[in-house]
Amino acid sequence: MPEQREAVEVRLVQVPVSVIDPRSGGYASVSGLGPEAFELRVDGKRVAPDRLIVDEICGRASERIRPVFVIVDFNYLDGRARIKVAEALASLAARAASLPASFQVYGLTRQLRALTPEPTRDREALERAAEAIRRTAYRQRPPGPDIGAESEADALFPGASRRGDVDEFRPSYELFGRSEPAGAAVSSFLSAEARLADFWTQARSPYHPASSLAAIEAVMRAHADTPGRKIVLLFTSEAFRFPSDDELHPATRAIRELAGRGYSIWTVDTEGLSRSGSSGSKLLSSLARDTGGALIRKLGDLSKAFDGPVEQLSCYYLLSWKQPAPSRRTERFQLTVKLRSDRDRSLWGLRVVAPGTLTLVDPITRLRGLRIGALLAPQDYPRPPVDVALDFPRPAGEIAVMPFRVRVPLKDLTWLPAPDGGVQSRLVTDAVVEQATRAGIEILCQFGADRRGGMLGLVLPRPPAPSDPGALAIGMECPVKRPKGLVSARAAATDLAARTVGGGRASVTLGDSDTSAWHAFGPRVETASGRDLVWRPGMKTAKRDVERSSWAFLPERDAASPEDRLALAYLLCGPDLSRAAQEVRHALVAAQGDATRIVMSFDSSAIPAAPPGPGCVPVRVTVPEFSLQPGGYAFAILRRGTDASTLPVSAVRGDTPAGSDGVLGVAAFRVGD
């Protein structure tokens, strides 16, 4: 009988360690230590010196990876604290280019928003983040001039009103039908979500810290595979605490385990010098102590809060060894890192800062954590790409329903041979739609956000080509009791074969629109390729979109295919919707030399019938597939009596401003070969 052998997967484990000289008063490690200076024990068993690799990450060796993830928790910051944090970040922006670290800034309300798209030292990017934070500190428009980049964001997405209380919104419909662009109108979103509370007169917040801990965990999971030491710098206040200390240890377990992946957490109590008789937050001190960071509390100048983390990143040691990887369940080990001071007297008095535990997570638990992380911080989970879109609410009896769509490109999924022929891919999808209210966040609807999620099996005759436009398209409708305020949709897609998770988000503000005259909000071009696999609640499996009912936003840089069904989609608002079909018309135009020719005109059936009176109604004008030759085109939304043939050629490039010469809107696009 042949000898049977069991295969064991081995994982290279890396743990960052700091060796501090307390007499220096700093956080950078002493340099020049070799492998012989360290002793590592795993569950009490010493790792043999020939199995232990020690790398000194100091000076030039540390320049490659030195991220600081700055999380500003608005749930525990009052107006004055937010101004102090904004000033500290603006001060950092002026000197960031000379520091041995890069900074990614997040704003945490009831959800997590990236204020910088990635770790950066760019002064303008950090100043934009500081300005977004500063704007949340005022119930009315903050004093001082606008910075240029903020004005660009406001042009993209008008968002929250700057007159009066932050609960007042100007309706913004430019993002209907598409995912939220990175960095778009971040201050408007934060102003809507970051409610002001007076923590200067109360020691505790009614907001439970578990949600903030989940967001911190999401950021840590997103970047856990980045090798080397990583810093989380949390700006909060002493109100960040549990009602009972008995909750502290179990609630922070996941974060403490993630700290073993190279994280140190530094916590900043922004009220440390302002409150008299304060005992501080055990939660803040525990997060810092258990992860090798520090609690910064009694600091008059918050800009100095960045100095310790940057210094800790400037020099440390990376200990590496091989450890059997778990296959069925998560395994936890006790770590002990010591200096061999019994052999080298020069090591006397030095202090070792290292994780006390090592957690090796099994694949199922890891994916579950990534799914939660992608829902909380979708911008940090790019693969597979997830496109989320919200549509304008429509009446449904006594309430309104708000459709939302989730799309995952088929070509970006992992396809394996199917038992009955063809190829298959398995996907878990999770989605949640929320609305900001005065009382907090109300969940309008959710899909799959549980232990198993919404699992779908997809089967195709062959793997999709790299140019295939098809996607898995999931459509749902959410009831909306009060169609006003900020609505956000977030989704996560888990590729089970590749063990990767992608996230996406869309946000729009709803409000009373300007109906004194006719307006076309957010005109855009959408395509229906017929190659999507469509799934809706109640369906047993996803089906091919043979009816071409699944629409996707066409980015301006992309060209539509002649095989696509095309549509102009927008929101029409006016003083009397019953007359909309008589007052507004549509045309498709193309350039012909120096003139514009009409390719198609459309009858009034594209505008839905509506009762008399002011209001808004979604409009979709469709062009059948195989109707257009390659070239440039533009949909034109016109007032009655406006001749589309008189439009300038620039209209085909989308350069004709809305409202000029009876033009309510133009949406230009290209059809490729």
C-alpha positions as CSV (number, residue, x, y, z in Angstrom):
1,M,0.0,0.0,0.0
2,P,1.5,3.4,-0.9
3,E,2.3,5.7,1.9
4,Q,-0.4,8.4,2.6
5,R,0.7,11.9,3.4
6,E,-1.3,14.8,4.6
7,A,-0.6,18.1,2.9
8,V,-0.3,21.1,5.3
9,E,-0.5,24.7,4.0
10,V,2.2,26.9,5.5
11,R,1.8,30.7,5.8
12,L,4.6,33.2,6.1
13,V,3.7,35.3,9.2
14,Q,5.1,38.8,9.6
15,V,4.8,40.8,12.8
16,P,6.1,44.3,13.3
17,V,8.0,45.0,16.5
18,S,9.3,48.2,18.1
19,V,12.2,48.3,20.4
20,I,12.0,51.6,22.4
21,D,14.5,53.2,24.6
22,P,12.3,54.8,27.3
23,R,15.1,57.3,28.1
24,S,14.7,58.9,24.6
25,G,11.1,59.9,25.1
26,G,10.3,58.9,21.5
27,Y,8.6,56.1,19.7
28,A,11.1,55.2,17.0
29,S,13.0,51.9,17.5
30,V,16.7,51.8,18.3
31,S,18.5,50.6,15.2
32,G,21.2,48.1,14.5
33,L,19.7,45.0,16.2
34,G,20.1,41.6,14.5
35,P,18.3,38.3,14.7
36,E,20.4,37.2,17.7
37,A,18.9,40.0,19.8
38,F,15.4,38.6,19.6
39,E,13.6,35.6,21.2
40,L,10.2,34.7,19.8
41,R,7.8,32.2,21.5
42,V,4.5,31.0,20.0
43,D,2.2,29.4,22.6
44,G,5.3,29.1,24.8
45,K,7.4,27.3,22.2
46,R,10.5,29.0,21.0
47,V,10.9,29.6,17.3
48,A,14.3,28.3,16.3
49,P,16.7,31.1,15.4
50,D,17.3,29.6,12.0
51,R,13.5,29.8,11.3
52,L,13.3,33.5,12.4
53,I,13.9,36.3,9.9
54,V,14.5,39.8,11.3
55,D,14.4,42.8,9.0
56,E,15.2,46.3,10.2
57,I,12.8,48.8,8.6
58,C,14.5,52.0,9.2
59,G,15.7,54.9,7.0
60,R,15.5,54.1,3.3
61,A,14.2,50.6,4.0
62,S,11.0,52.2,5.5
63,E,10.2,54.5,2.7
64,R,8.0,52.1,0.7
65,I,5.2,51.4,3.1
66,R,4.3,53.8,5.8
67,P,0.5,54.4,5.9
68,V,-1.4,56.3,8.6
69,F,-5.2,55.8,8.4
70,V,-6.8,58.8,10.0
71,I,-10.3,58.3,11.2
72,V,-12.4,61.3,12.3
73,D,-15.4,60.0,14.3
74,F,-18.0,62.8,14.0
75,N,-20.3,60.8,16.3
76,Y,-18.3,61.9,19.3
77,L,-17.0,65.3,18.2
78,D,-18.8,68.6,18.8
79,G,-18.4,71.7,16.8
80,R,-15.3,73.0,18.5
81,A,-13.6,69.6,18.4
82,R,-14.2,69.4,14.7
83,I,-12.6,72.8,14.1
84,K,-9.6,71.7,16.2
85,V,-9.2,68.5,14.1
86,A,-9.6,70.4,10.8
87,E,-6.9,72.9,11.9
88,A,-4.6,70.0,12.9
89,L,-5.1,68.3,9.5
90,A,-4.5,71.6,7.7
91,S,-1.2,72.1,9.6
92,L,-0.2,68.5,8.7
93,A,-0.9,69.3,5.0
94,A,1.7,72.0,5.0
95,R,4.4,69.7,6.2
96,A,3.2,66.3,4.9
97,A,5.6,66.2,1.9
98,S,8.6,66.2,4.3
99,L,7.3,63.4,6.6
100,P,8.2,59.7,6.3
101,A,4.5,58.7,6.1
102,S,1.5,59.0,4.0
103,F,-2.0,59.7,5.2
104,Q,-5.5,58.5,4.3
105,V,-8.3,60.4,5.9
106,Y,-11.8,59.0,6.7
107,G,-14.9,60.7,8.1
108,L,-17.1,58.4,10.2
109,T,-20.7,59.3,10.7
110,R,-23.2,56.5,10.6
111,Q,-21.2,55.3,7.6
112,L,-17.6,55.6,6.6
113,R,-16.5,58.1,3.8
114,A,-13.0,58.4,2.4
115,L,-11.9,62.1,2.5
116,T,-8.8,61.2,0.5
117,P,-9.0,58.4,-2.0
118,E,-5.7,56.8,-0.9
119,P,-2.7,57.4,1.4
120,T,-1.2,60.6,0.3
121,R,1.2,63.4,1.1
122,D,-0.4,65.8,-1.3
123,R,-1.0,69.2,0.3
124,E,-4.1,70.0,-1.7
125,A,-5.8,66.6,-1.0
126,L,-5.2,66.9,2.7
127,E,-6.4,70.5,2.7
128,R,-9.6,69.4,1.0
129,A,-10.2,66.8,3.7
130,A,-9.6,69.5,6.4
131,E,-12.1,71.8,4.8
132,A,-14.7,69.0,4.6
133,I,-14.2,68.4,8.3
134,R,-14.4,72.1,9.1
135,R,-17.7,72.5,7.3
136,T,-19.4,70.0,9.5
137,A,-18.7,72.2,12.5
138,Y,-21.4,74.7,11.6
139,R,-25.2,74.5,11.5
140,Q,-25.0,77.3,8.9
141,R,-22.5,78.0,6.2
142,P,-19.0,78.3,7.8
143,P,-17.1,81.6,7.5
144,G,-14.2,82.1,5.2
145,P,-13.7,81.7,1.4
146,D,-14.3,78.5,-0.4
147,I,-11.3,76.6,-1.7
148,G,-11.2,75.8,-5.4
149,A,-11.5,72.0,-5.2
150,E,-14.6,72.3,-3.0
151,S,-16.2,74.5,-5.5
152,E,-15.6,71.8,-8.1
153,A,-17.3,69.3,-5.9
154,D,-20.3,71.5,-5.4
155,A,-20.6,71.9,-9.2
156,L,-20.6,68.1,-9.5
157,F,-23.2,67.6,-6.8
158,P,-25.0,70.5,-5.2
159,G,-25.9,68.5,-2.1
160,A,-26.8,70.0,1.2
161,S,-27.9,73.6,1.3
162,R,-25.5,76.1,2.7
163,R,-28.3,78.4,3.9
164,G,-29.9,77.6,7.2
165,D,-29.7,74.3,9.1
166,V,-28.0,71.3,7.6
167,D,-31.4,69.5,7.5
168,E,-32.3,71.7,4.6
169,F,-31.3,70.2,1.2
170,R,-31.2,71.4,-2.3
171,P,-32.3,68.4,-4.3
172,S,-29.5,66.8,-6.2
173,Y,-30.4,64.4,-9.0
174,E,-27.1,64.4,-11.0
175,L,-26.1,61.0,-9.6
176,F,-29.3,59.1,-10.2
177,G,-28.5,56.0,-12.3
178,R,-24.8,55.9,-11.5
179,S,-22.3,55.1,-8.7
180,E,-21.1,57.9,-6.5
181,P,-17.9,59.3,-7.9
182,A,-14.9,59.1,-5.6
183,G,-14.6,62.3,-3.6
184,A,-17.8,63.9,-5.0
185,A,-19.2,66.6,-2.7
186,V,-17.8,65.0,0.4
187,S,-18.6,68.0,2.6
188,S,-22.2,67.9,1.5
189,F,-22.5,64.3,2.5
190,L,-20.8,64.9,5.8
191,S,-23.0,68.0,6.5
192,A,-26.1,65.8,6.1
193,E,-24.8,62.9,8.1
194,A,-22.7,64.4,10.9
195,R,-25.2,65.7,13.3
196,L,-23.9,68.2,15.8
197,A,-24.1,67.3,19.5
198,D,-22.9,69.2,22.6
199,F,-20.5,66.9,24.3
200,W,-19.0,69.8,26.3
201,T,-21.9,69.5,28.7
202,Q,-22.4,65.8,28.8
203,A,-19.9,63.0,29.4
204,R,-21.6,60.3,27.5
205,S,-23.0,60.0,24.0
206,P,-26.3,58.3,23.2
207,Y,-24.6,56.7,20.2
208,H,-23.3,53.2,20.9
209,P,-19.6,52.7,20.1
210,A,-20.1,49.3,18.5
211,S,-20.8,50.9,15.1
212,S,-17.6,53.0,15.2
213,L,-15.6,49.9,16.2
214,A,-17.1,48.0,13.2
215,A,-16.0,50.9,10.9
216,I,-12.5,50.9,12.3
217,E,-12.4,47.1,11.8
218,A,-13.5,47.6,8.2
219,V,-10.6,49.9,7.5
220,M,-8.1,47.5,9.1
221,R,-9.5,44.5,7.1
222,A,-9.2,46.5,3.8
223,H,-5.5,47.1,4.3
224,A,-4.5,44.1,6.4
225,D,-2.6,42.5,3.5
226,T,-0.3,45.6,3.2
227,P,3.0,44.3,4.6
228,G,4.8,46.0,7.5
229,R,3.6,48.4,10.2
230,K,0.4,50.4,9.7
231,I,-1.1,53.1,12.0
232,V,-4.7,53.8,12.7
233,L,-5.1,57.3,14.2
234,L,-8.6,57.9,15.7
235,F,-9.8,61.4,16.6
236,T,-12.7,61.1,19.0
237,S,-13.6,62.2,22.6
238,E,-14.0,60.6,26.0
239,A,-17.7,60.1,25.1
240,F,-16.4,57.1,23.1
241,R,-17.1,54.5,25.7
242,F,-19.4,51.6,26.6
243,P,-22.2,52.0,29.1
244,S,-20.7,49.0,30.9
245,D,-17.0,48.1,31.0
246,D,-18.1,44.4,30.7
247,E,-18.7,45.0,27.0
248,L,-15.2,46.3,26.3
249,H,-13.2,43.0,25.9
250,P,-15.6,41.1,23.6
251,A,-16.4,44.1,21.5
252,T,-12.7,44.9,20.7
253,R,-11.7,41.3,20.2
254,A,-11.7,41.5,16.4
255,I,-9.7,44.7,16.4
256,R,-7.1,43.3,18.8
257,E,-6.8,40.2,16.5
258,L,-6.3,42.4,13.4
259,A,-3.6,44.4,15.3
260,G,-1.5,41.2,14.8
261,R,-1.5,42.0,11.1
262,G,0.8,45.0,11.7
263,Y,-1.5,47.6,13.2
264,S,-1.0,50.0,16.0
265,I,-3.9,52.1,17.1
266,W,-3.4,55.7,18.4
267,T,-6.4,57.3,20.0
268,V,-6.8,61.0,20.4
269,D,-9.2,62.4,23.0
270,T,-9.9,65.9,21.6
271,E,-11.4,67.1,24.8
272,G,-8.6,65.9,27.0
273,L,-7.7,69.4,28.2
274,S,-11.2,70.8,28.2
275,R,-13.2,68.7,30.6
276,S,-12.7,69.1,34.4
277,G,-13.1,66.1,36.7
278,S,-13.0,63.7,33.7
279,S,-11.9,60.1,34.2
280,G,-11.2,59.4,30.5
281,S,-12.4,56.5,28.4
282,K,-11.3,53.0,29.1
283,L,-12.2,52.1,25.6
284,L,-9.7,54.6,24.2
285,S,-6.9,53.5,26.5
286,S,-7.6,49.8,25.9
287,L,-7.5,50.2,22.1
288,A,-4.1,52.0,22.3
289,R,-2.6,49.8,25.0
290,D,-3.6,46.4,23.4
291,T,-2.3,47.3,20.0
292,G,1.0,48.9,20.7
293,G,-0.2,52.5,20.2
294,A,-0.8,55.3,22.6
295,L,-3.6,57.4,24.0
296,I,-3.1,61.1,23.3
297,R,-5.2,63.0,25.7
298,K,-3.7,66.1,27.3
299,L,-2.6,67.8,24.1
300,G,-3.3,71.5,23.5
301,D,-2.1,71.5,19.9
302,L,-3.8,68.6,18.1
303,S,-1.4,68.9,15.1
304,K,1.2,67.2,17.4
305,A,-1.0,64.1,17.5
306,F,0.6,63.0,14.2
307,D,4.2,63.2,15.5
308,G,4.1,59.9,17.6
309,P,2.6,57.7,14.9
310,V,5.0,59.1,12.3
311,E,8.0,58.5,14.5
312,Q,6.8,54.9,15.3
313,L,6.7,54.2,11.5
314,S,10.1,55.7,10.9
315,C,12.0,52.7,12.4
316,Y,10.8,49.3,13.5
317,Y,11.6,45.6,13.0
318,L,9.7,43.0,11.0
319,L,9.8,39.4,12.4
320,S,8.9,36.7,9.9
321,W,8.5,32.9,10.3
322,K,6.5,30.1,8.8
323,Q,3.3,28.9,10.5
324,P,0.8,26.2,9.5
325,A,-2.3,27.9,8.1
326,P,-5.8,26.9,9.4
327,S,-8.2,25.2,6.9
328,R,-11.4,24.8,8.9
329,R,-11.3,27.0,11.9
330,T,-9.6,30.1,13.1
331,E,-6.6,29.5,15.3
332,R,-5.2,31.9,18.0
333,F,-1.7,31.8,19.4
334,Q,0.0,33.7,22.3
335,L,3.1,35.6,21.2
336,T,6.0,36.5,23.4
337,V,8.8,38.7,22.0
338,K,11.8,39.3,24.2
339,L,15.3,40.7,23.9
340,R,18.2,38.5,24.7
341,S,19.4,40.9,27.4
342,D,21.0,38.0,29.3
343,R,23.6,37.7,26.5
344,D,23.9,41.3,25.6
345,R,24.0,44.0,28.3
346,S,23.5,46.8,25.8
347,L,19.9,45.6,25.5
348,W,19.2,46.3,29.2
349,G,16.4,48.9,29.7
350,L,15.0,48.7,26.2
351,R,11.2,48.1,25.9
352,V,9.6,45.7,23.3
353,V,6.3,46.7,21.8
354,A,4.8,43.7,20.0
355,P,1.4,42.0,19.5
356,G,0.5,39.6,22.3
357,T,-1.6,37.4,20.2
358,L,-1.5,36.0,16.6
359,T,-4.8,35.0,14.9
360,L,-4.8,32.9,11.8
361,V,-8.2,33.2,10.3
362,D,-9.9,30.4,8.4
363,P,-11.1,31.2,4.8
364,I,-14.8,31.3,5.7
365,T,-14.4,33.6,8.7
366,R,-12.1,35.9,6.6
367,L,-14.6,36.2,3.8
368,R,-17.4,37.0,6.3
369,G,-15.3,39.8,7.8
370,L,-14.5,41.2,4.3
371,R,-18.2,41.2,3.4
372,I,-18.9,43.3,6.5
373,G,-16.0,45.6,5.8
374,A,-17.0,46.1,2.1
375,L,-20.5,47.2,3.3
376,L,-19.0,49.7,5.8
377,A,-16.2,51.0,3.6
378,P,-17.0,50.1,0.0
379,Q,-14.4,52.5,-1.4
380,D,-11.6,50.3,0.1
381,Y,-12.8,47.1,-1.6
382,P,-12.3,47.3,-5.4
383,R,-12.4,43.7,-6.6
384,P,-14.7,42.7,-8.2
385,P,-16.0,46.1,-9.2
386,V,-19.5,46.8,-7.9
387,D,-21.6,49.5,-9.5
388,V,-24.6,50.8,-7.4
389,A,-27.3,53.1,-8.7
390,L,-30.3,54.8,-7.2
391,D,-33.4,55.8,-9.2
392,F,-35.9,58.5,-8.4
393,P,-38.8,57.4,-6.1
394,R,-42.1,56.7,-7.7
395,P,-45.6,56.6,-6.1
396,A,-46.8,53.2,-4.9
397,G,-50.1,53.6,-3.0
398,E,-49.7,55.7,0.1
399,I,-45.8,55.6,0.0
400,A,-43.1,55.8,-2.6
401,V,-40.7,53.2,-3.7
402,M,-37.1,53.9,-4.6
403,P,-35.5,51.4,-7.1
404,F,-31.8,50.6,-6.8
405,R,-29.6,48.5,-8.9
406,V,-26.4,46.6,-8.2
407,R,-24.2,45.5,-11.1
408,V,-21.1,43.2,-11.1
409,P,-19.3,42.8,-14.4
410,L,-19.2,39.1,-15.5
411,K,-15.7,39.4,-16.9
412,D,-14.3,40.3,-13.5
413,L,-15.6,37.1,-11.8
414,T,-13.8,33.9,-11.5
415,W,-15.2,31.1,-13.8
416,L,-14.5,27.4,-13.2
417,P,-15.7,24.3,-15.2
418,A,-19.3,23.4,-14.4
419,P,-20.3,19.8,-13.7
420,D,-22.8,19.7,-16.6
421,G,-20.6,21.6,-19.1
422,G,-19.9,25.3,-19.5
423,V,-18.4,27.4,-16.7
424,Q,-19.8,28.5,-13.4
425,S,-19.2,31.3,-10.9
426,R,-20.5,31.5,-7.3
427,L,-21.2,34.9,-5.9
428,V,-22.5,36.2,-2.5
429,T,-24.2,39.6,-2.6
430,D,-25.1,41.9,0.2
431,A,-26.9,45.3,0.0
432,V,-28.4,47.9,2.3
433,V,-30.3,51.2,1.6
434,E,-30.4,53.8,4.3
435,Q,-31.9,57.2,4.8
436,A,-30.6,59.9,7.1
437,T,-33.2,61.2,9.5
438,R,-33.1,63.6,12.5
439,A,-33.0,60.5,14.8
440,G,-30.1,58.9,12.9
441,I,-30.1,56.4,10.1
442,E,-33.1,54.4,9.1
443,I,-32.6,51.2,7.1
444,L,-35.1,51.2,4.2
445,C,-34.3,47.7,2.9
446,Q,-31.5,45.2,2.8
447,F,-30.6,42.1,0.9
448,G,-28.4,39.2,2.0
449,A,-26.8,41.1,4.9
450,D,-26.8,38.0,7.2
451,R,-24.5,35.1,7.9
452,R,-24.9,33.4,4.5
453,G,-25.8,36.5,2.4
454,G,-27.5,36.2,-1.0
455,M,-25.7,33.4,-2.7
456,L,-26.1,33.0,-6.5
457,G,-24.7,30.4,-8.8
458,L,-24.1,31.6,-12.4
459,V,-23.6,29.3,-15.4
460,L,-22.5,30.3,-18.9
461,P,-21.6,28.3,-21.9
462,R,-18.1,29.8,-22.0
463,P,-16.1,32.4,-20.0
464,P,-16.9,36.0,-20.8
465,A,-14.5,37.8,-23.1
466,P,-12.5,40.7,-21.7
467,S,-14.6,43.1,-23.7
468,D,-17.9,41.5,-22.7
469,P,-20.3,44.2,-21.4
470,G,-22.5,41.8,-19.5
471,A,-23.0,42.0,-15.8
472,L,-24.9,40.3,-13.0
473,A,-27.7,42.9,-12.5
474,I,-29.7,42.8,-9.2
475,G,-32.7,45.1,-8.9
476,M,-34.8,45.9,-5.9
477,E,-37.3,48.5,-4.7
478,C,-37.2,50.1,-1.3
479,P,-40.2,51.8,0.4
480,V,-39.5,55.5,1.2
481,K,-41.9,57.1,3.7
482,R,-40.4,60.5,3.5
483,P,-38.8,61.3,0.1
484,K,-36.5,64.0,1.5
485,G,-33.0,64.0,2.8
486,L,-29.9,61.9,2.1
487,V,-30.4,58.3,0.8
488,S,-27.4,56.0,0.4
489,A,-27.2,52.5,-1.0
490,R,-24.2,50.2,-0.4
491,A,-23.5,46.8,-1.7
492,A,-20.8,44.1,-1.5
493,A,-20.1,41.2,-3.9
494,T,-18.0,38.2,-2.8
495,D,-16.3,36.1,-5.5
496,L,-16.2,32.7,-3.6
497,A,-13.7,31.2,-6.0
498,A,-11.2,34.0,-5.8
499,R,-12.0,34.8,-2.2
500,T,-12.2,38.5,-2.9
501,V,-14.9,41.1,-2.0
502,G,-15.8,44.3,-3.8
503,G,-17.9,47.2,-2.6
504,G,-19.8,50.0,-4.1
505,R,-22.0,52.9,-3.0
506,A,-24.4,55.5,-4.4
507,S,-25.8,58.6,-2.5
508,V,-28.3,61.2,-3.5
509,T,-30.3,63.9,-1.8
510,L,-34.0,64.3,-2.2
511,G,-35.9,67.5,-1.6
512,D,-38.3,70.0,-2.9
513,S,-37.2,70.8,-6.5
514,D,-37.6,74.1,-8.4
515,T,-40.9,73.7,-10.2
516,S,-41.5,77.3,-11.1
517,A,-40.1,76.5,-14.6
518,W,-39.3,73.4,-16.6
519,H,-36.0,71.7,-15.7
520,A,-34.2,68.5,-16.8
521,F,-32.0,67.1,-13.9
522,G,-29.2,64.7,-14.5
523,P,-29.6,63.9,-18.2
524,R,-27.5,60.8,-18.9
525,V,-27.1,58.0,-21.5
526,E,-27.8,54.4,-20.5
527,T,-27.3,51.2,-22.4
528,A,-29.0,47.8,-22.4
529,S,-26.7,45.2,-24.0
530,G,-29.0,42.2,-23.5
531,R,-26.0,40.3,-22.1
532,D,-26.7,40.9,-18.4
533,L,-27.8,38.1,-16.1
534,V,-30.8,39.6,-14.2
535,W,-31.9,38.7,-10.7
536,R,-34.7,40.1,-8.6
537,P,-36.3,39.1,-5.3
538,G,-38.5,36.0,-5.8
539,M,-36.4,34.6,-8.7
540,K,-34.8,31.2,-8.1
541,T,-31.9,31.9,-10.4
542,A,-30.5,34.8,-12.5
543,K,-31.8,34.8,-16.1
544,R,-30.4,36.3,-19.3
545,D,-31.8,39.8,-20.0
546,V,-33.4,38.9,-23.4
547,E,-35.9,41.8,-23.0
548,R,-33.1,44.3,-22.5
549,S,-34.6,45.7,-19.4
550,S,-31.4,46.0,-17.5
551,W,-29.9,49.5,-17.9
552,A,-26.4,50.7,-17.1
553,F,-25.0,54.2,-17.1
554,L,-22.6,54.9,-20.1
555,P,-19.5,56.8,-18.9
556,E,-18.5,59.7,-21.1
557,R,-15.2,58.2,-21.9
558,D,-16.8,55.0,-23.2
559,A,-18.4,54.3,-26.5
560,A,-21.7,52.4,-26.9
561,S,-21.9,49.4,-29.2
562,P,-24.2,49.5,-32.3
563,E,-25.7,46.3,-30.7
564,D,-26.8,48.2,-27.6
565,R,-30.2,49.6,-26.9
566,L,-29.7,53.2,-25.9
567,A,-31.7,55.5,-23.7
568,L,-31.8,59.1,-22.5
569,A,-32.8,59.1,-18.8
570,Y,-33.4,62.2,-16.6
571,L,-35.7,63.8,-14.1
572,L,-38.2,66.3,-15.5
573,C,-39.6,68.9,-13.1
574,G,-42.1,71.6,-13.9
575,P,-45.1,73.7,-12.8
576,D,-47.8,71.4,-14.3
577,L,-46.9,67.7,-15.0
578,S,-50.1,67.1,-16.8
579,R,-48.8,69.4,-19.6
580,A,-45.3,68.0,-19.7
581,A,-46.0,66.0,-22.9
582,Q,-47.0,69.2,-24.6
583,E,-44.2,71.4,-23.2
584,V,-41.2,69.2,-23.6
585,R,-39.9,67.2,-26.6
586,H,-36.8,65.1,-27.4
587,A,-34.5,64.7,-30.4
588,L,-31.4,62.8,-31.3
589,V,-28.9,64.8,-33.3
590,A,-25.6,64.3,-35.0
591,A,-23.0,66.5,-36.6
592,Q,-23.0,66.9,-40.4
593,G,-20.1,69.1,-41.5
594,D,-20.6,72.5,-39.8
595,A,-24.3,71.8,-39.2
596,T,-26.5,69.6,-37.0
597,R,-28.9,67.1,-38.4
598,I,-31.8,65.5,-36.7
599,V,-31.4,61.7,-36.6
600,M,-34.6,60.9,-34.7
601,S,-37.5,62.7,-33.2
602,F,-39.6,61.1,-30.4
603,D,-43.3,61.3,-29.7
604,S,-44.7,62.3,-26.3
605,S,-45.2,58.7,-25.0
606,A,-41.7,58.9,-23.4
607,I,-43.1,61.2,-20.7
608,P,-45.3,59.4,-18.2
609,A,-48.8,60.7,-17.6
610,A,-49.1,62.6,-14.3
611,P,-51.8,64.4,-12.4
612,P,-52.0,68.2,-12.7
613,G,-49.8,70.3,-10.5
614,P,-46.1,70.9,-9.9
615,G,-43.7,68.0,-9.4
616,C,-41.1,65.7,-10.9
617,V,-41.3,62.6,-13.0
618,P,-38.5,60.3,-14.4
619,V,-38.3,60.1,-18.2
620,R,-36.6,57.5,-20.4
621,V,-36.4,57.9,-24.2
622,T,-35.1,54.8,-25.9
623,V,-33.4,54.1,-29.2
624,P,-33.6,50.5,-30.6
625,E,-30.5,48.4,-31.0
626,F,-28.8,48.4,-34.4
627,S,-30.3,51.9,-35.2
628,L,-27.1,54.0,-35.2
629,Q,-23.9,53.9,-37.2
630,P,-20.5,54.6,-35.5
631,G,-20.1,58.3,-34.7
632,G,-20.9,61.1,-32.3
633,Y,-24.5,61.8,-31.2
634,A,-26.4,63.8,-28.6
635,F,-29.8,63.6,-27.0
636,A,-31.5,67.0,-26.8
637,I,-34.2,67.9,-24.3
638,L,-36.1,70.9,-25.8
639,R,-38.9,73.3,-24.9
640,R,-41.9,73.4,-27.2
641,G,-41.2,75.3,-30.4
642,T,-37.4,74.8,-30.3
643,D,-35.9,73.5,-33.6
644,A,-33.3,70.8,-32.9
645,S,-31.7,71.4,-36.3
646,T,-30.6,74.8,-35.1
647,L,-28.5,73.4,-32.3
648,P,-24.8,74.1,-32.8
649,V,-22.4,71.3,-33.7
650,S,-20.9,71.7,-30.2
651,A,-24.1,70.1,-28.9
652,V,-22.8,66.7,-30.1
653,R,-19.8,67.3,-27.7
654,G,-22.2,68.2,-24.9
655,D,-21.0,71.8,-24.9
656,T,-24.4,73.4,-25.2
657,P,-25.5,74.7,-21.8
658,A,-28.9,73.8,-20.5
659,G,-31.4,76.6,-20.7
660,S,-29.9,78.3,-23.8
661,D,-32.3,78.9,-26.6
662,G,-35.0,76.6,-25.2
663,V,-32.6,73.7,-24.5
664,L,-33.3,72.1,-21.2
665,G,-30.5,69.5,-21.4
666,V,-28.0,67.7,-23.7
667,A,-26.5,64.3,-23.2
668,A,-23.7,63.5,-25.7
669,F,-22.3,60.1,-26.5
670,R,-20.4,58.0,-29.0
671,V,-21.1,54.8,-30.9
672,G,-18.1,52.7,-31.6
673,D,-17.3,50.3,-34.4
